[in-house]
Amino acid sequence: MSEDRRHFLRNFCREIAKSVATGLKAGAEEARERQDFDEFFESYESSYALTLNYPDEILIETARQEGIEVEGRDKKEIAQELFRLKGGWF
């Protein structure tokens, strides 16, 4: 086998391994961010800045402008959906 082919195969295997490792790292980071997001909205106390401290009228009006259904929904759920819609952590 020529040196060029060996070099190609060696680099190809290295690049594949690097690609897999990068994908696994990115997936783990995304899972951690989703878990942090869900934990943030677990209770009113942990999501205080977006639920209890945010005026109801502003939150509801903002949600309506974004096309989010607000009738019969908890303020925490509305804030969570609005936060997800606007990009949140991910």
Contact map, one row per residue, 1 for C-alpha under 8 A:
111011000000000000000000000000000000000000000000000000000000000000000000000000000000000000
111111000000000000000000000000000000000000000000000000000000000000000000000000000000000000
111111100000000000000000000000000000000000000000000000000000000000000000000000000000000000
011111110000000000000000000000000000000000000000000000000000000000000000000000000000000000
111111111000000000000000000000000000000000000000000000000000000000000000000000000000000000
111111111100000000000000000000000000000000000000000000000000000000000000000000000000000000
001111111110000000000000000000000000000000000000000000000000000000000000000000000000000000
000111111111000000000000000000000000000000000000000000000000000000000000000000000000000000
000011111111100000000000000000000000000000000000000000000000000000000000000000000000000000
000001111111110000000000000000000000000000000000000000000000000000000000000000000000000000
000000111111111000000000000000000000000000000000000000000000000000000000000000000000000000
000000011111111100000000000000000000000000000000000000000000000000000000000000000000000000
000000001111111110000000000000000000000000000000000000000000000000000000000000000000000000
000000000111111111000000000000000000000000000000000000000000000000000000000000000000000000
000000000011111111100000000000000000000000000000000000000000000000000000000000000000000000
000000000001111111110000000000000000000000000000000000000000000000000000000000000000000000
000000000000111111111000000000000000000000000000000000000000000000000000000000000000000000
000000000000011111111100000000000000000000000000000000000000000000000000000000000000000000
000000000000001111111110000000000000000000000000000000000000000000000000000000000000000000
000000000000000111111111000000000000000000000000000000000000000000000000000000000000000000
000000000000000011111111100000000000000000000000000000000000000000000000000000000000000000
000000000000000001111111110000000000000000000000000000000000000000000000000000000000000000
000000000000000000111111111000000000000000000000000000000000000000000000000000000000000000
000000000000000000011111111100000000000000000000000000000000000000000000000000000000000000
000000000000000000001111111110000000000000000000000000000000000000000000000000000000000000
000000000000000000000111111111000000000000000000000000000000000000000000000000000000000000
000000000000000000000011111111100000000000000000000000000000000000000000000000000000000000
000000000000000000000001111111110000000000000000000000000000000000000000000000000000000000
000000000000000000000000111111111000000000000000000000000000000000000000000000000000000000
000000000000000000000000011111111100000000000000000000000000000000000000000000000000000001
000000000000000000000000001111111110000000000000000000000000000000000000000000000000000000
000000000000000000000000000111111111000000000000000000000000000000000000000000000000000000
000000000000000000000000000011111111100000000000000000000000000000000000000000000000000011
000000000000000000000000000001111111110000000000000000000000000000000000000000000000000011
000000000000000000000000000000111111111000000000000000000000000000000000000000000000000000
000000000000000000000000000000011111111100000000000000000000000000000000000000000000000000
000000000000000000000000000000001111111110000000000000000000000000000000000000000000000110
000000000000000000000000000000000111111111000000000000000000000000000000000000000000000000
000000000000000000000000000000000011111111000100000000000000000000000000000000000000000000
000000000000000000000000000000000001111111100110000000000000000000000000000000000000000000
000000000000000000000000000000000000111111110110000000000000000000000000000100010000000000
000000000000000000000000000000000000011111110110000000000000000000000000000000000000000000
000000000000000000000000000000000000000111111110000000000000000000000000000000000000000000
000000000000000000000000000000000000000011111111001100000000000000000000000100000000000000
000000000000000000000000000000000000000000111111000000000000000000000000000000000000000000
000000000000000000000000000000000000001111111111000000000000000000000000000000000000000000
000000000000000000000000000000000000000111111111111100000000000000000000000100000000000000
000000000000000000000000000000000000000000011111111110000000000000000000000000000000000000
000000000000000000000000000000000000000000000011111111000000000000000000000000000000000000
000000000000000000000000000000000000000000000011111111000000000000000000000100100000000000
000000000000000000000000000000000000000000010011111111000000000000000000001100100000000000
000000000000000000000000000000000000000000010011111111100000000000000000000000000000000000
000000000000000000000000000000000000000000000001111111100000000000000000000000000000000000
000000000000000000000000000000000000000000000000111111110110000000000000000000000000000000
000000000000000000000000000000000000000000000000000111111110000000000000000000000000000000
000000000000000000000000000000000000000000000000000001111111000000000000001000000000000000
000000000000000000000000000000000000000000000000000000111111100000000000000000000000000000
000000000000000000000000000000000000000000000000000001111111110000000000000000000000000000
000000000000000000000000000000000000000000000000000001111111111000000000000001100000000000
000000000000000000000000000000000000000000000000000000011111111100000100000001000000000000
000000000000000000000000000000000000000000000000000000001111111110000000000000000000000000
000000000000000000000000000000000000000000000000000000000111111111000000000000000000000000
000000000000000000000000000000000000000000000000000000000011111111111100000001000100000000
000000000000000000000000000000000000000000000000000000000001111111111100000000000000000000
000000000000000000000000000000000000000000000000000000000000111111110000000000000000000000
000000000000000000000000000000000000000000000000000000000000011111110000000000000100000000
000000000000000000000000000000000000000000000000000000000000001111111000000000000000000000
000000000000000000000000000000000000000000000000000000000000001111111100000001001100000000
000000000000000000000000000000000000000000000000000000000000001100111110100001000000000000
000000000000000000000000000000000000000000000000000000000001001100011111100001000000000000
000000000000000000000000000000000000000000000000000000000000000000001111100000000000000000
000000000000000000000000000000000000000000000000000000000000000000000111110000000000000000
000000000000000000000000000000000000000000000000000000000000000000001111111011000000000000
000000000000000000000000000000000000000000000000000000000000000000000001111111000000000000
000000000000000000000000000000000000000000000000001000010000000000000000111111100000000000
000000000000000000000000000000000000000010010010011000000000000000000000011111110000000000
000000000000000000000000000000000000000000000000000000000000000000000000111111111000000000
000000000000000000000000000000000000000000000000000000000011001000011100111111111100000000
000000000000000000000000000000000000000000000000011000000010000000000000001111111110000000
000000000000000000000000000000000000000010000000000000000000000000000000000111111111000000
000000000000000000000000000000000000000000000000000000000000000000010000000011111111100000
000000000000000000000000000000000000000000000000000000000000001001010000000001111111110000
000000000000000000000000000000000000000000000000000000000000000000000000000000111111111100
000000000000000000000000000000000000000000000000000000000000000000000000000000011111111110
000000000000000000000000000000000000000000000000000000000000000000000000000000001111111100
000000000000000000000000000000000000000000000000000000000000000000000000000000000111111100
000000000000000000000000000000000000000000000000000000000000000000000000000000000011111111
000000000000000000000000000000000000100000000000000000000000000000000000000000000011111111
000000000000000000000000000000001100100000000000000000000000000000000000000000000001001111
000000000000000000000000000001001100000000000000000000000000000000000000000000000000001111
